[in-house]
Amino acid sequence: MIRLSDGHAIAVLRFDRLGNQRIHRLSAGTAISAASIPGSDPEFGYPELARLLRRLGVTDQDANEKDARELFRRMVFNILMDNTDDHEKNHSLLVLDPFGLRKMRLAPAYDVLPTNSGQGYLEFICGDDARDSTLQNAMSQCDAFGLSAKEAALEVVGVIEVVNTWQSHFDAAGVSVADIESLQQRIDGDVLLSQRAQFDPERFSNVPKKKSTKNPFS
């Protein structure tokens, strides 16, 4: 926060700047639209963005595969934290070398917060059940992220462990008791809490890797 003569301003450290150099940024909506067949309706969703990353992402040290895995974690986190404002402009890609290979990286996460809506669906498509805000839906197209069912289930468990500590994080960040109690009705409500409590990674331990109907490298 910066105090001004007649108010305050917020100074934000931008992720699309490197010193004085501007890093070209594309919203997920723009990137998916540009990569879609002309005349077709783009499929704005996590699986499609993951396929795009795997196909056009930076391949050095498997960065594109790591970015796709990170995107899967973000999807699961948004489901469990009731972040239902995860539209195509709230995900971005960075073009690190616009005059070279024009390969992309997943930008840092931003505008991530619980909306306390309890509407039961996200803005970005998650899987076979479109925008339904469920772990089952998140798991349904884990192959698009380059993950086997077993690998994806372990990622879900990791996110659940983090979400289970949300109240202590919010308290440490200065969120008021009243706001935490209000958010608790959603985040720790029957619908979302039961998904965290009942998720069993063993169900997916012997599931063969699903062959995707969409090849991200074609």
RANORBEL-V466639 format. One record per residue. N is the residue number from 1. RES is the residue in three letters. PSI is psi in whole degrees, 0 to 359 (999 if undefined). OMEGA is omega in degrees with one decimal (999 if undefined). Layout:
{{N,RES,PSI,OMEGA} {N,RES,PSI,OMEGA}}
This chain:
{{1,MET,135,178.5} {2,ILE,126,179.2} {3,ARG,129,175.6} {4,LEU,172,-178.3} {5,SER,330,-177.7} {6,ASP,26,178.8} {7,GLY,211,-179.1} {8,HIS,159,173.6} {9,ALA,159,177.0} {10,ILE,125,175.9} {11,ALA,126,-175.5} {12,VAL,128,173.9} {13,LEU,111,-174.0} {14,ARG,142,178.1} {15,PHE,353,179.5} {16,ASP,30,175.0} {17,ARG,141,174.2} {18,LEU,94,-170.4} {19,GLY,235,177.3} {20,ASN,0,-177.6} {21,GLN,133,176.3} {22,ARG,130,176.7} {23,ILE,125,-176.7} {24,HIS,132,-178.0} {25,ARG,138,174.9} {26,LEU,134,171.7} {27,SER,157,177.8} {28,ALA,323,179.4} {29,GLY,316,179.0} {30,THR,316,-177.9} {31,ALA,315,-179.6} {32,ILE,319,178.8} {33,SER,317,-178.7} {34,ALA,330,-177.5} {35,ALA,354,-177.5} {36,SER,157,177.8} {37,ILE,130,-179.8} {38,PRO,134,179.8} {39,GLY,349,179.8} {40,SER,162,176.2} {41,ASP,117,179.8} {42,PRO,145,177.9} {43,GLU,94,-176.7} {44,PHE,106,-178.3} {45,GLY,168,179.3} {46,TYR,313,-179.3} {47,PRO,318,-179.1} {48,GLU,321,177.5} {49,LEU,324,177.4} {50,ALA,318,177.5} {51,ARG,320,179.1} {52,LEU,317,178.8} {53,LEU,318,-178.8} {54,ARG,330,-178.0} {55,ARG,320,-172.6} {56,LEU,6,-179.1} {57,GLY,168,177.1} {58,VAL,127,-176.0} {59,THR,347,179.1} {60,ASP,128,179.7} {61,GLN,34,176.9} {62,ASP,35,-178.6} {63,ALA,324,-179.0} {64,ASN,322,178.2} {65,GLU,321,178.0} {66,LYS,322,178.5} {67,ASP,321,178.3} {68,ALA,321,178.0} {69,ARG,318,177.8} {70,GLU,321,178.1} {71,LEU,322,176.4} {72,PHE,316,178.9} {73,ARG,319,179.6} {74,ARG,320,178.1} {75,MET,312,-179.9} {76,VAL,319,179.0} {77,PHE,315,-179.8} {78,ASN,323,176.8} {79,ILE,309,-173.2} {80,LEU,337,179.2} {81,MET,6,177.7} {82,ASP,39,173.6} {83,ASN,90,-174.2} {84,THR,14,178.6} {85,ASP,36,-173.8} {86,ASP,49,-176.5} {87,HIS,178,-171.2} {88,GLU,345,176.4} {89,LYS,354,177.4} {90,ASN,17,169.9} {91,HIS,140,-177.1} {92,SER,159,174.5} {93,LEU,146,178.1} {94,LEU,129,175.8} {95,VAL,100,-171.6} {96,LEU,333,-177.7} {97,ASP,77,-173.9} {98,PRO,339,-178.6} {99,PHE,3,179.6} {100,GLY,243,-176.9} {101,LEU,347,178.4} {102,ARG,35,175.7} {103,LYS,153,-172.0} {104,MET,154,172.7} {105,ARG,152,174.4} {106,LEU,127,179.6} {107,ALA,159,174.6} {108,PRO,153,179.8} {109,ALA,145,177.3} {110,TYR,163,-179.2} {111,ASP,44,-179.5} {112,VAL,113,179.3} {113,LEU,153,178.0} {114,PRO,132,180.0} {115,THR,350,177.1} {116,ASN,36,-176.9} {117,SER,324,-177.8} {118,GLY,26,-175.4} {119,GLN,342,174.2} {120,GLY,5,176.7} {121,TYR,153,178.2} {122,LEU,177,176.2} {123,GLU,331,-178.7} {124,PHE,138,178.9} {125,ILE,137,-177.9} {126,CYS,327,-175.1} {127,GLY,210,-175.5} {128,ASP,330,179.6} {129,ASP,35,176.1} {130,ALA,244,-172.5} {131,ARG,8,-179.3} {132,ASP,132,-174.6} {133,SER,71,-179.4} {134,THR,153,176.7} {135,LEU,328,176.7} {136,GLN,318,178.1} {137,ASN,320,178.6} {138,ALA,323,-178.5} {139,MET,340,-168.9} {140,SER,332,179.2} {141,GLN,39,-179.1} {142,CYS,336,178.5} {143,ASP,330,179.2} {144,ALA,335,179.8} {145,PHE,5,-178.4} {146,GLY,21,-176.5} {147,LEU,140,168.4} {148,SER,166,179.0} {149,ALA,320,179.6} {150,LYS,315,179.4} {151,GLU,317,-179.4} {152,ALA,319,-179.7} {153,ALA,321,178.1} {154,LEU,325,175.7} {155,GLU,319,178.1} {156,VAL,316,179.1} {157,VAL,318,179.0} {158,GLY,319,179.2} {159,VAL,320,178.3} {160,ILE,318,-179.5} {161,GLU,323,178.0} {162,VAL,313,-177.3} {163,VAL,328,179.3} {164,ASN,342,-179.1} {165,THR,16,-172.1} {166,TRP,323,-175.6} {167,GLN,320,179.8} {168,SER,324,177.6} {169,HIS,316,-179.4} {170,PHE,320,179.3} {171,ASP,317,179.6} {172,ALA,331,-179.8} {173,ALA,359,176.4} {174,GLY,13,176.7} {175,VAL,137,-175.2} {176,SER,156,177.8} {177,VAL,320,-179.3} {178,ALA,318,179.9} {179,ASP,320,178.9} {180,ILE,318,179.1} {181,GLU,323,177.7} {182,SER,314,179.9} {183,LEU,330,-179.4} {184,GLN,328,-180.0} {185,GLN,332,178.4} {186,ARG,303,-172.9} {187,ILE,322,178.2} {188,ASP,19,175.1} {189,GLY,172,-173.9} {190,ASP,317,-172.9} {191,VAL,308,-175.8} {192,LEU,320,-180.0} {193,LEU,320,179.7} {194,SER,326,177.5} {195,GLN,320,178.0} {196,ARG,318,-175.0} {197,ALA,326,-172.2} {198,GLN,356,-179.4} {199,PHE,125,-177.5} {200,ASP,105,-178.3} {201,PRO,338,-179.5} {202,GLU,335,178.0} {203,ARG,335,-173.4} {204,PHE,6,-174.0} {205,SER,329,-177.8} {206,ASN,16,179.0} {207,VAL,123,179.1} {208,PRO,150,-178.3} {209,LYS,125,-177.8} {210,LYS,136,177.4} {211,LYS,115,-176.2} {212,SER,143,175.5} {213,THR,347,178.2} {214,LYS,117,178.1} {215,ASN,115,-177.2} {216,PRO,345,-176.5} {217,PHE,3,-179.9} {218,SER,999,999}}
